[in-house]
Amino acid sequence: MEVEFVLTEDDIVALAHRTARRSLKEGKGAIIRWIVIAFLLLMFLVHVVNDPDDAFSYYPIPLIAFVVAVHFLTPWMVVQNTKRALRQGRYDQVLGRHRLLLTPEALTHDSEYAAGRTLWAAVHRIDKTKDHAFILLSGNTSLIVPRRAFADEESFSDFVNAIRRFREEGVQAEGE
């Protein structure tokens, strides 16, 4: 299976947004954030119950607001930083024509500036949104496949399903 497409700035921004939203939901950072929010809310409730007339009972409110704001503003901040990097030309060698070739053995990728072959067992995860498929090769490396590269939704879904199937088979073969 093979697909060719042109990667645009919007595709890079979509990856940044997806990565930021996913990081809020996964990992130690997300757990710690929710624990801090729960702790601050508990502190607030304890103070209100113990002395509702004390003006200092409400000091956790700014802390809670700050933690919640940081939590929900993170994707926006990441997208803004990505847009700034795009304006500065830091992604110029990523934009442009790309070609992906899927075989049962590996994923082959080439563009104007880079080429590579990745065994399926090395693919960390595949994410699919309405407009993109994101193939995460490692913590810092991803391949973006825009939905517009396909004639219809069925072709796009078939491509993503092939990636998932090849990855699963590659991981199983690696474990044997």
C-alpha positions, 0 to 999 in steps of 0.5 A: 500500500502506498500514498503520496501527499503534501504536508502543510502547516495545518498538518503540523499544527494538528499534530501539535494539538493532538500531542498536547491533548494526549499528554494531558490525558496520559502519563505521570503529569496528568495524574499529578495535575489531577491530584493537585486539583483534588488536593486544592479542592479538598483544602478549600472545602476543609477551610470553608467547613471549619470557618466559613466566615474567615476571609482566608478560607478562600485562598485556594481559589486562585491556586485552583484556578491557576492549575485548571487554567494551565491544564486546559490552556496547555493545548492552546499554548503548544499550538501557538508555539508551533505556529511561531516555529512555523513562521520562523521556518523551523519546519521548512524541511518537514513540509512538502511532498511525502510518500509512505509505503506499507509492506508487511515488513516495514514502513518506508517514508521518503520526502525531499529532505529525508528517507527512512525505513521503520520496522513495524515493531518500532512503531509506538502508536497509531492515532487517527482523527477525522482529518489525520493519522499520526504514526508515532515512531518514538517520543519525538518522531511522528509521521503525519498522514492527512485524510485528504491524501485519500479518495474517500473515508473508506480508503483512509480507514483501510490505510490506517487499519493496514498500519495497525495490522502490520504493526500488531503482526510486527510486534508479535513477530518481534516477541517470538 
